[in-house]
Every structure is written in C-alpha cells, then in structure tokens.
Amino acid sequence: MPTTREFTVEMEDRPGTIGTLCRALGDRGVNILGFQASSCERRTEVRLVVDNPAAAASAFDAEGLAHTEAEVAQVTLPHRPGELARAASRLGEANININYAYFGLEPATNVPLIFFGVTAVGRAAKILDQAAAAAAGT
C-alpha cells in the first residue's frame, strides 16, 4: 500500500474551531479521507488526510491555521475481526513502533483506510502491503 501526506493542524481548543477548519476545506471542494482530533491543555491537534493536499494547504493558510505535513503509511484491510491486529503485529515484528493510527474511508468505495504514523514509513508501507495481500487471500 502507499504512503500518503498527512496534515497536522494545531489550534486553540474552543467551540467551533474544528468546524471552521472543516468548513474551510469543504468550501474549497477538499474531501477529508481520514481524520483524528485530540485536545490537551487548551490546544487541539487535528491530523487529517485529504484528496487534494495543495488546496488544503491553501485553505489552512487562508484561515491562518499553522500546519505541518508528514508522510504516513496507508493500508486498506478487510473489515473483519483480527485484521488490524495482524497488520499491527507485523509492524511490531519488524521493530516498527506505531506512534499513532486512525481510520478513514476510501472515497470511491467507502472501504476503510488505516493511516499509521510511524518512523519507518517506507518499510511500514511494504509490510502493510504484504499484510493486506495476505488478508485478501484468506
């Protein structure tokens, strides 16, 4: 499976901020494929993968939202018990630590996508590709 670009946006933790971020993307026709948000000490950190990174970056800039970009591993696994465990275990066996993970949906099929924030993105992507192939064959 591929790697993909992920945005991380940090903002003040207050009512309406996530809505503002998502509206800025929607107004520019940007589809969110994966999304995770968490708050700590009056700050909210949002991680997201979108279908049009250039338009998303432009939207964030226009809204004055500081953002960073990083590469994450992406995999599509069957939606059945144990598949995430198998994929995560394979990463562990390769001594690749999962710093964070979250789900999204493939736009054309609504098949679940899983995004893994790991240090060895390229190696992780290859291992996850093998896990997905094995899952498809079972």
Phi and psi in radians as a Rosetta constraint file:
Dihedral C 1 N 2 CA 2 C 2 CIRCULARHARMONIC -1.446 0.35
Dihedral N 2 CA 2 C 2 N 3 CIRCULARHARMONIC 3.002 0.35
Dihedral C 2 N 3 CA 3 C 3 CIRCULARHARMONIC -1.767 0.35
Dihedral N 3 CA 3 C 3 N 4 CIRCULARHARMONIC 2.812 0.35
Dihedral C 3 N 4 CA 4 C 4 CIRCULARHARMONIC -2.560 0.35
Dihedral N 4 CA 4 C 4 N 5 CIRCULARHARMONIC 2.869 0.35
Dihedral C 4 N 5 CA 5 C 5 CIRCULARHARMONIC -1.504 0.35
Dihedral N 5 CA 5 C 5 N 6 CIRCULARHARMONIC 2.392 0.35
Dihedral C 5 N 6 CA 6 C 6 CIRCULARHARMONIC -2.128 0.35
Dihedral N 6 CA 6 C 6 N 7 CIRCULARHARMONIC 2.460 0.35
Dihedral C 6 N 7 CA 7 C 7 CIRCULARHARMONIC -1.752 0.35
Dihedral N 7 CA 7 C 7 N 8 CIRCULARHARMONIC 2.489 0.35
Dihedral C 7 N 8 CA 8 C 8 CIRCULARHARMONIC -2.109 0.35
Dihedral N 8 CA 8 C 8 N 9 CIRCULARHARMONIC 2.174 0.35
Dihedral C 8 N 9 CA 9 C 9 CIRCULARHARMONIC -2.109 0.35
Dihedral N 9 CA 9 C 9 N 10 CIRCULARHARMONIC 2.199 0.35
Dihedral C 9 N 10 CA 10 C 10 CIRCULARHARMONIC -1.856 0.35
Dihedral N 10 CA 10 C 10 N 11 CIRCULARHARMONIC 2.361 0.35
Dihedral C 10 N 11 CA 11 C 11 CIRCULARHARMONIC -2.582 0.35
Dihedral N 11 CA 11 C 11 N 12 CIRCULARHARMONIC 2.957 0.35
Dihedral C 11 N 12 CA 12 C 12 CIRCULARHARMONIC -1.138 0.35
Dihedral N 12 CA 12 C 12 N 13 CIRCULARHARMONIC 2.440 0.35
Dihedral C 12 N 13 CA 13 C 13 CIRCULARHARMONIC -1.524 0.35
Dihedral N 13 CA 13 C 13 N 14 CIRCULARHARMONIC 1.644 0.35
Dihedral C 13 N 14 CA 14 C 14 CIRCULARHARMONIC -2.679 0.35
Dihedral N 14 CA 14 C 14 N 15 CIRCULARHARMONIC 2.786 0.35
Dihedral C 14 N 15 CA 15 C 15 CIRCULARHARMONIC -0.980 0.35
Dihedral N 15 CA 15 C 15 N 16 CIRCULARHARMONIC 2.338 0.35
Dihedral C 15 N 16 CA 16 C 16 CIRCULARHARMONIC 1.668 0.35
Dihedral N 16 CA 16 C 16 N 17 CIRCULARHARMONIC -0.236 0.35
Dihedral C 16 N 17 CA 17 C 17 CIRCULARHARMONIC -1.196 0.35
Dihedral N 17 CA 17 C 17 N 18 CIRCULARHARMONIC -0.730 0.35
Dihedral C 17 N 18 CA 18 C 18 CIRCULARHARMONIC -1.168 0.35
Dihedral N 18 CA 18 C 18 N 19 CIRCULARHARMONIC -0.663 0.35
Dihedral C 18 N 19 CA 19 C 19 CIRCULARHARMONIC -1.062 0.35
Dihedral N 19 CA 19 C 19 N 20 CIRCULARHARMONIC -0.707 0.35
Dihedral C 19 N 20 CA 20 C 20 CIRCULARHARMONIC -1.089 0.35
Dihedral N 20 CA 20 C 20 N 21 CIRCULARHARMONIC -0.788 0.35
Dihedral C 20 N 21 CA 21 C 21 CIRCULARHARMONIC -1.069 0.35
Dihedral N 21 CA 21 C 21 N 22 CIRCULARHARMONIC -0.860 0.35
Dihedral C 21 N 22 CA 22 C 22 CIRCULARHARMONIC -1.173 0.35
Dihedral N 22 CA 22 C 22 N 23 CIRCULARHARMONIC -0.647 0.35
Dihedral C 22 N 23 CA 23 C 23 CIRCULARHARMONIC -1.119 0.35
Dihedral N 23 CA 23 C 23 N 24 CIRCULARHARMONIC -0.689 0.35
Dihedral C 23 N 24 CA 24 C 24 CIRCULARHARMONIC -1.060 0.35
Dihedral N 24 CA 24 C 24 N 25 CIRCULARHARMONIC -0.668 0.35
Dihedral C 24 N 25 CA 25 C 25 CIRCULARHARMONIC -1.250 0.35
Dihedral N 25 CA 25 C 25 N 26 CIRCULARHARMONIC -0.830 0.35
Dihedral C 25 N 26 CA 26 C 26 CIRCULARHARMONIC -1.048 0.35
Dihedral N 26 CA 26 C 26 N 27 CIRCULARHARMONIC -0.694 0.35
Dihedral C 26 N 27 CA 27 C 27 CIRCULARHARMONIC -1.097 0.35
Dihedral N 27 CA 27 C 27 N 28 CIRCULARHARMONIC -0.412 0.35
Dihedral C 27 N 28 CA 28 C 28 CIRCULARHARMONIC -1.765 0.35
Dihedral N 28 CA 28 C 28 N 29 CIRCULARHARMONIC 0.181 0.35
Dihedral C 28 N 29 CA 29 C 29 CIRCULARHARMONIC 1.287 0.35
Dihedral N 29 CA 29 C 29 N 30 CIRCULARHARMONIC 0.369 0.35
Dihedral C 29 N 30 CA 30 C 30 CIRCULARHARMONIC -1.567 0.35
Dihedral N 30 CA 30 C 30 N 31 CIRCULARHARMONIC 2.205 0.35
Dihedral C 30 N 31 CA 31 C 31 CIRCULARHARMONIC -1.653 0.35
Dihedral N 31 CA 31 C 31 N 32 CIRCULARHARMONIC 2.283 0.35
Dihedral C 31 N 32 CA 32 C 32 CIRCULARHARMONIC -1.496 0.35
Dihedral N 32 CA 32 C 32 N 33 CIRCULARHARMONIC 2.126 0.35
Dihedral C 32 N 33 CA 33 C 33 CIRCULARHARMONIC -1.640 0.35
Dihedral N 33 CA 33 C 33 N 34 CIRCULARHARMONIC -0.546 0.35
Dihedral C 33 N 34 CA 34 C 34 CIRCULARHARMONIC -2.581 0.35
Dihedral N 34 CA 34 C 34 N 35 CIRCULARHARMONIC 2.531 0.35
Dihedral C 34 N 35 CA 35 C 35 CIRCULARHARMONIC -2.617 0.35
Dihedral N 35 CA 35 C 35 N 36 CIRCULARHARMONIC 2.384 0.35
Dihedral C 35 N 36 CA 36 C 36 CIRCULARHARMONIC -2.541 0.35
Dihedral N 36 CA 36 C 36 N 37 CIRCULARHARMONIC 2.377 0.35
Dihedral C 36 N 37 CA 37 C 37 CIRCULARHARMONIC -2.400 0.35
Dihedral N 37 CA 37 C 37 N 38 CIRCULARHARMONIC 2.449 0.35
Dihedral C 37 N 38 CA 38 C 38 CIRCULARHARMONIC -2.558 0.35
Dihedral N 38 CA 38 C 38 N 39 CIRCULARHARMONIC 2.637 0.35
Dihedral C 38 N 39 CA 39 C 39 CIRCULARHARMONIC -2.061 0.35
Dihedral N 39 CA 39 C 39 N 40 CIRCULARHARMONIC 2.572 0.35
Dihedral C 39 N 40 CA 40 C 40 CIRCULARHARMONIC -2.766 0.35
Dihedral N 40 CA 40 C 40 N 41 CIRCULARHARMONIC 2.200 0.35
Dihedral C 40 N 41 CA 41 C 41 CIRCULARHARMONIC 0.864 0.35
Dihedral N 41 CA 41 C 41 N 42 CIRCULARHARMONIC 0.972 0.35
Dihedral C 41 N 42 CA 42 C 42 CIRCULARHARMONIC 1.136 0.35
Dihedral N 42 CA 42 C 42 N 43 CIRCULARHARMONIC 0.279 0.35
Dihedral C 42 N 43 CA 43 C 43 CIRCULARHARMONIC -2.163 0.35
Dihedral N 43 CA 43 C 43 N 44 CIRCULARHARMONIC 2.518 0.35
Dihedral C 43 N 44 CA 44 C 44 CIRCULARHARMONIC -2.010 0.35
Dihedral N 44 CA 44 C 44 N 45 CIRCULARHARMONIC 2.318 0.35
Dihedral C 44 N 45 CA 45 C 45 CIRCULARHARMONIC -1.937 0.35
Dihedral N 45 CA 45 C 45 N 46 CIRCULARHARMONIC 2.160 0.35
Dihedral C 45 N 46 CA 46 C 46 CIRCULARHARMONIC -2.007 0.35
Dihedral N 46 CA 46 C 46 N 47 CIRCULARHARMONIC 2.229 0.35
Dihedral C 46 N 47 CA 47 C 47 CIRCULARHARMONIC -1.965 0.35
Dihedral N 47 CA 47 C 47 N 48 CIRCULARHARMONIC 2.349 0.35
Dihedral C 47 N 48 CA 48 C 48 CIRCULARHARMONIC -2.651 0.35
Dihedral N 48 CA 48 C 48 N 49 CIRCULARHARMONIC 2.642 0.35
Dihedral C 48 N 49 CA 49 C 49 CIRCULARHARMONIC -2.040 0.35
Dihedral N 49 CA 49 C 49 N 50 CIRCULARHARMONIC 2.338 0.35
Dihedral C 49 N 50 CA 50 C 50 CIRCULARHARMONIC -2.226 0.35
Dihedral N 50 CA 50 C 50 N 51 CIRCULARHARMONIC 2.911 0.35
Dihedral C 50 N 51 CA 51 C 51 CIRCULARHARMONIC -1.444 0.35
Dihedral N 51 CA 51 C 51 N 52 CIRCULARHARMONIC -0.252 0.35
Dihedral C 51 N 52 CA 52 C 52 CIRCULARHARMONIC -2.435 0.35
Dihedral N 52 CA 52 C 52 N 53 CIRCULARHARMONIC 1.480 0.35
Dihedral C 52 N 53 CA 53 C 53 CIRCULARHARMONIC -1.029 0.35
Dihedral N 53 CA 53 C 53 N 54 CIRCULARHARMONIC -0.648 0.35
Dihedral C 53 N 54 CA 54 C 54 CIRCULARHARMONIC -1.122 0.35
Dihedral N 54 CA 54 C 54 N 55 CIRCULARHARMONIC -0.776 0.35
Dihedral C 54 N 55 CA 55 C 55 CIRCULARHARMONIC -1.173 0.35
Dihedral N 55 CA 55 C 55 N 56 CIRCULARHARMONIC -0.611 0.35
Dihedral C 55 N 56 CA 56 C 56 CIRCULARHARMONIC -1.132 0.35
Dihedral N 56 CA 56 C 56 N 57 CIRCULARHARMONIC -0.797 0.35
Dihedral C 56 N 57 CA 57 C 57 CIRCULARHARMONIC -1.047 0.35
Dihedral N 57 CA 57 C 57 N 58 CIRCULARHARMONIC -0.718 0.35
Dihedral C 57 N 58 CA 58 C 58 CIRCULARHARMONIC -1.104 0.35
Dihedral N 58 CA 58 C 58 N 59 CIRCULARHARMONIC -0.716 0.35
Dihedral C 58 N 59 CA 59 C 59 CIRCULARHARMONIC -1.114 0.35
Dihedral N 59 CA 59 C 59 N 60 CIRCULARHARMONIC -0.767 0.35
Dihedral C 59 N 60 CA 60 C 60 CIRCULARHARMONIC -1.102 0.35
Dihedral N 60 CA 60 C 60 N 61 CIRCULARHARMONIC -0.743 0.35
Dihedral C 60 N 61 CA 61 C 61 CIRCULARHARMONIC -1.076 0.35
Dihedral N 61 CA 61 C 61 N 62 CIRCULARHARMONIC -0.763 0.35
Dihedral C 61 N 62 CA 62 C 62 CIRCULARHARMONIC -1.115 0.35
Dihedral N 62 CA 62 C 62 N 63 CIRCULARHARMONIC -0.551 0.35
Dihedral C 62 N 63 CA 63 C 63 CIRCULARHARMONIC -1.545 0.35
Dihedral N 63 CA 63 C 63 N 64 CIRCULARHARMONIC -0.044 0.35
Dihedral C 63 N 64 CA 64 C 64 CIRCULARHARMONIC 1.242 0.35
Dihedral N 64 CA 64 C 64 N 65 CIRCULARHARMONIC 0.495 0.35
Dihedral C 64 N 65 CA 65 C 65 CIRCULARHARMONIC -1.679 0.35
Dihedral N 65 CA 65 C 65 N 66 CIRCULARHARMONIC 1.998 0.35
Dihedral C 65 N 66 CA 66 C 66 CIRCULARHARMONIC -1.147 0.35
Dihedral N 66 CA 66 C 66 N 67 CIRCULARHARMONIC 2.367 0.35
Dihedral C 66 N 67 CA 67 C 67 CIRCULARHARMONIC -2.544 0.35
Dihedral N 67 CA 67 C 67 N 68 CIRCULARHARMONIC 2.731 0.35
Dihedral C 67 N 68 CA 68 C 68 CIRCULARHARMONIC -2.191 0.35
Dihedral N 68 CA 68 C 68 N 69 CIRCULARHARMONIC 2.817 0.35
Dihedral C 68 N 69 CA 69 C 69 CIRCULARHARMONIC -2.148 0.35
Dihedral N 69 CA 69 C 69 N 70 CIRCULARHARMONIC 2.543 0.35
Dihedral C 69 N 70 CA 70 C 70 CIRCULARHARMONIC -2.577 0.35
Dihedral N 70 CA 70 C 70 N 71 CIRCULARHARMONIC 2.798 0.35
Dihedral C 70 N 71 CA 71 C 71 CIRCULARHARMONIC -1.559 0.35
Dihedral N 71 CA 71 C 71 N 72 CIRCULARHARMONIC 2.345 0.35
Dihedral C 71 N 72 CA 72 C 72 CIRCULARHARMONIC -2.258 0.35
Dihedral N 72 CA 72 C 72 N 73 CIRCULARHARMONIC 2.727 0.35
Dihedral C 72 N 73 CA 73 C 73 CIRCULARHARMONIC -1.475 0.35
Dihedral N 73 CA 73 C 73 N 74 CIRCULARHARMONIC 2.456 0.35
Dihedral C 73 N 74 CA 74 C 74 CIRCULARHARMONIC -2.206 0.35
Dihedral N 74 CA 74 C 74 N 75 CIRCULARHARMONIC 2.380 0.35
Dihedral C 74 N 75 CA 75 C 75 CIRCULARHARMONIC -2.485 0.35
Dihedral N 75 CA 75 C 75 N 76 CIRCULARHARMONIC 2.597 0.35
Dihedral C 75 N 76 CA 76 C 76 CIRCULARHARMONIC -1.937 0.35
Dihedral N 76 CA 76 C 76 N 77 CIRCULARHARMONIC 2.114 0.35
Dihedral C 76 N 77 CA 77 C 77 CIRCULARHARMONIC -2.120 0.35
Dihedral N 77 CA 77 C 77 N 78 CIRCULARHARMONIC 2.676 0.35
Dihedral C 77 N 78 CA 78 C 78 CIRCULARHARMONIC -1.046 0.35
Dihedral N 78 CA 78 C 78 N 79 CIRCULARHARMONIC 2.554 0.35
Dihedral C 78 N 79 CA 79 C 79 CIRCULARHARMONIC -1.538 0.35
Dihedral N 79 CA 79 C 79 N 80 CIRCULARHARMONIC 1.412 0.35
Dihedral C 79 N 80 CA 80 C 80 CIRCULARHARMONIC -2.647 0.35
Dihedral N 80 CA 80 C 80 N 81 CIRCULARHARMONIC 2.775 0.35
Dihedral C 80 N 81 CA 81 C 81 CIRCULARHARMONIC -0.966 0.35
Dihedral N 81 CA 81 C 81 N 82 CIRCULARHARMONIC 2.365 0.35
Dihedral C 81 N 82 CA 82 C 82 CIRCULARHARMONIC 1.624 0.35
Dihedral N 82 CA 82 C 82 N 83 CIRCULARHARMONIC -0.254 0.35
Dihedral C 82 N 83 CA 83 C 83 CIRCULARHARMONIC -1.175 0.35
Dihedral N 83 CA 83 C 83 N 84 CIRCULARHARMONIC -0.755 0.35
Dihedral C 83 N 84 CA 84 C 84 CIRCULARHARMONIC -1.126 0.35
Dihedral N 84 CA 84 C 84 N 85 CIRCULARHARMONIC -0.681 0.35
Dihedral C 84 N 85 CA 85 C 85 CIRCULARHARMONIC -1.052 0.35
Dihedral N 85 CA 85 C 85 N 86 CIRCULARHARMONIC -0.765 0.35
Dihedral C 85 N 86 CA 86 C 86 CIRCULARHARMONIC -1.115 0.35
Dihedral N 86 CA 86 C 86 N 87 CIRCULARHARMONIC -0.775 0.35
Dihedral C 86 N 87 CA 87 C 87 CIRCULARHARMONIC -1.149 0.35
Dihedral N 87 CA 87 C 87 N 88 CIRCULARHARMONIC -0.806 0.35
Dihedral C 87 N 88 CA 88 C 88 CIRCULARHARMONIC -1.121 0.35
Dihedral N 88 CA 88 C 88 N 89 CIRCULARHARMONIC -0.665 0.35
Dihedral C 88 N 89 CA 89 C 89 CIRCULARHARMONIC -1.128 0.35
Dihedral N 89 CA 89 C 89 N 90 CIRCULARHARMONIC -0.680 0.35
Dihedral C 89 N 90 CA 90 C 90 CIRCULARHARMONIC -1.095 0.35
Dihedral N 90 CA 90 C 90 N 91 CIRCULARHARMONIC -0.679 0.35
Dihedral C 90 N 91 CA 91 C 91 CIRCULARHARMONIC -1.118 0.35
Dihedral N 91 CA 91 C 91 N 92 CIRCULARHARMONIC -0.745 0.35
Dihedral C 91 N 92 CA 92 C 92 CIRCULARHARMONIC -1.081 0.35
Dihedral N 92 CA 92 C 92 N 93 CIRCULARHARMONIC -0.728 0.35
Dihedral C 92 N 93 CA 93 C 93 CIRCULARHARMONIC -1.085 0.35
Dihedral N 93 CA 93 C 93 N 94 CIRCULARHARMONIC -0.501 0.35
Dihedral C 93 N 94 CA 94 C 94 CIRCULARHARMONIC -1.554 0.35
Dihedral N 94 CA 94 C 94 N 95 CIRCULARHARMONIC 0.145 0.35
Dihedral C 94 N 95 CA 95 C 95 CIRCULARHARMONIC 1.087 0.35
Dihedral N 95 CA 95 C 95 N 96 CIRCULARHARMONIC 0.620 0.35
Dihedral C 95 N 96 CA 96 C 96 CIRCULARHARMONIC -1.848 0.35
Dihedral N 96 CA 96 C 96 N 97 CIRCULARHARMONIC 2.064 0.35
Dihedral C 96 N 97 CA 97 C 97 CIRCULARHARMONIC -1.446 0.35
Dihedral N 97 CA 97 C 97 N 98 CIRCULARHARMONIC 2.376 0.35
Dihedral C 97 N 98 CA 98 C 98 CIRCULARHARMONIC -1.593 0.35
Dihedral N 98 CA 98 C 98 N 99 CIRCULARHARMONIC 1.960 0.35
Dihedral C 98 N 99 CA 99 C 99 CIRCULARHARMONIC -1.346 0.35
Dihedral N 99 CA 99 C 99 N 100 CIRCULARHARMONIC -0.619 0.35
Dihedral C 99 N 100 CA 100 C 100 CIRCULARHARMONIC -2.908 0.35
Dihedral N 100 CA 100 C 100 N 101 CIRCULARHARMONIC 2.843 0.35
Dihedral C 100 N 101 CA 101 C 101 CIRCULARHARMONIC -2.680 0.35
Dihedral N 101 CA 101 C 101 N 102 CIRCULARHARMONIC 2.680 0.35
Dihedral C 101 N 102 CA 102 C 102 CIRCULARHARMONIC -2.752 0.35
Dihedral N 102 CA 102 C 102 N 103 CIRCULARHARMONIC 2.889 0.35
Dihedral C 102 N 103 CA 103 C 103 CIRCULARHARMONIC -1.856 0.35
Dihedral N 103 CA 103 C 103 N 104 CIRCULARHARMONIC 2.830 0.35
Dihedral C 103 N 104 CA 104 C 104 CIRCULARHARMONIC -2.716 0.35
Dihedral N 104 CA 104 C 104 N 105 CIRCULARHARMONIC -2.909 0.35
Dihedral C 104 N 105 CA 105 C 105 CIRCULARHARMONIC -2.288 0.35
Dihedral N 105 CA 105 C 105 N 106 CIRCULARHARMONIC 2.435 0.35
Dihedral C 105 N 106 CA 106 C 106 CIRCULARHARMONIC -1.243 0.35
Dihedral N 106 CA 106 C 106 N 107 CIRCULARHARMONIC 2.226 0.35
Dihedral C 106 N 107 CA 107 C 107 CIRCULARHARMONIC -1.090 0.35
Dihedral N 107 CA 107 C 107 N 108 CIRCULARHARMONIC -0.657 0.35
Dihedral C 107 N 108 CA 108 C 108 CIRCULARHARMONIC -1.373 0.35
Dihedral N 108 CA 108 C 108 N 109 CIRCULARHARMONIC -0.493 0.35
Dihedral C 108 N 109 CA 109 C 109 CIRCULARHARMONIC -2.124 0.35
Dihedral N 109 CA 109 C 109 N 110 CIRCULARHARMONIC -0.193 0.35
Dihedral C 109 N 110 CA 110 C 110 CIRCULARHARMONIC 1.056 0.35
Dihedral N 110 CA 110 C 110 N 111 CIRCULARHARMONIC 0.394 0.35
Dihedral C 110 N 111 CA 111 C 111 CIRCULARHARMONIC -1.286 0.35
Dihedral N 111 CA 111 C 111 N 112 CIRCULARHARMONIC 2.429 0.35
Dihedral C 111 N 112 CA 112 C 112 CIRCULARHARMONIC -1.100 0.35
Dihedral N 112 CA 112 C 112 N 113 CIRCULARHARMONIC 2.369 0.35
Dihedral C 112 N 113 CA 113 C 113 CIRCULARHARMONIC -1.935 0.35
Dihedral N 113 CA 113 C 113 N 114 CIRCULARHARMONIC 2.501 0.35
Dihedral C 113 N 114 CA 114 C 114 CIRCULARHARMONIC -2.105 0.35
Dihedral N 114 CA 114 C 114 N 115 CIRCULARHARMONIC 2.309 0.35
Dihedral C 114 N 115 CA 115 C 115 CIRCULARHARMONIC -1.958 0.35
Dihedral N 115 CA 115 C 115 N 116 CIRCULARHARMONIC 2.250 0.35
Dihedral C 115 N 116 CA 116 C 116 CIRCULARHARMONIC -2.016 0.35
Dihedral N 116 CA 116 C 116 N 117 CIRCULARHARMONIC 2.149 0.35
Dihedral C 116 N 117 CA 117 C 117 CIRCULARHARMONIC -1.551 0.35
Dihedral N 117 CA 117 C 117 N 118 CIRCULARHARMONIC 1.868 0.35
Dihedral C 117 N 118 CA 118 C 118 CIRCULARHARMONIC -2.344 0.35
Dihedral N 118 CA 118 C 118 N 119 CIRCULARHARMONIC 2.825 0.35
Dihedral C 118 N 119 CA 119 C 119 CIRCULARHARMONIC -1.370 0.35
Dihedral N 119 CA 119 C 119 N 120 CIRCULARHARMONIC -0.584 0.35
Dihedral C 119 N 120 CA 120 C 120 CIRCULARHARMONIC -1.797 0.35
Dihedral N 120 CA 120 C 120 N 121 CIRCULARHARMONIC 1.223 0.35
Dihedral C 120 N 121 CA 121 C 121 CIRCULARHARMONIC -1.047 0.35
Dihedral N 121 CA 121 C 121 N 122 CIRCULARHARMONIC -0.817 0.35
Dihedral C 121 N 122 CA 122 C 122 CIRCULARHARMONIC -1.075 0.35
Dihedral N 122 CA 122 C 122 N 123 CIRCULARHARMONIC -0.823 0.35
Dihedral C 122 N 123 CA 123 C 123 CIRCULARHARMONIC -1.117 0.35
Dihedral N 123 CA 123 C 123 N 124 CIRCULARHARMONIC -0.742 0.35
Dihedral C 123 N 124 CA 124 C 124 CIRCULARHARMONIC -1.069 0.35
Dihedral N 124 CA 124 C 124 N 125 CIRCULARHARMONIC -0.731 0.35
Dihedral C 124 N 125 CA 125 C 125 CIRCULARHARMONIC -1.055 0.35
Dihedral N 125 CA 125 C 125 N 126 CIRCULARHARMONIC -0.720 0.35
Dihedral C 125 N 126 CA 126 C 126 CIRCULARHARMONIC -1.134 0.35
Dihedral N 126 CA 126 C 126 N 127 CIRCULARHARMONIC -0.753 0.35
Dihedral C 126 N 127 CA 127 C 127 CIRCULARHARMONIC -1.143 0.35
Dihedral N 127 CA 127 C 127 N 128 CIRCULARHARMONIC -0.730 0.35
Dihedral C 127 N 128 CA 128 C 128 CIRCULARHARMONIC -1.171 0.35
Dihedral N 128 CA 128 C 128 N 129 CIRCULARHARMONIC -0.587 0.35
Dihedral C 128 N 129 CA 129 C 129 CIRCULARHARMONIC -1.091 0.35
Dihedral N 129 CA 129 C 129 N 130 CIRCULARHARMONIC -0.741 0.35
Dihedral C 129 N 130 CA 130 C 130 CIRCULARHARMONIC -1.131 0.35
Dihedral N 130 CA 130 C 130 N 131 CIRCULARHARMONIC -0.701 0.35
Dihedral C 130 N 131 CA 131 C 131 CIRCULARHARMONIC -1.108 0.35
Dihedral N 131 CA 131 C 131 N 132 CIRCULARHARMONIC -0.713 0.35
Dihedral C 131 N 132 CA 132 C 132 CIRCULARHARMONIC -1.152 0.35
Dihedral N 132 CA 132 C 132 N 133 CIRCULARHARMONIC -0.719 0.35
Dihedral C 132 N 133 CA 133 C 133 CIRCULARHARMONIC -1.111 0.35
Dihedral N 133 CA 133 C 133 N 134 CIRCULARHARMONIC -0.733 0.35
Dihedral C 133 N 134 CA 134 C 134 CIRCULARHARMONIC -1.125 0.35
Dihedral N 134 CA 134 C 134 N 135 CIRCULARHARMONIC -0.709 0.35
Dihedral C 134 N 135 CA 135 C 135 CIRCULARHARMONIC -1.139 0.35
Dihedral N 135 CA 135 C 135 N 136 CIRCULARHARMONIC -0.640 0.35
Dihedral C 135 N 136 CA 136 C 136 CIRCULARHARMONIC -1.203 0.35
Dihedral N 136 CA 136 C 136 N 137 CIRCULARHARMONIC -0.478 0.35
Dihedral C 136 N 137 CA 137 C 137 CIRCULARHARMONIC -1.500 0.35
Dihedral N 137 CA 137 C 137 N 138 CIRCULARHARMONIC -0.117 0.35
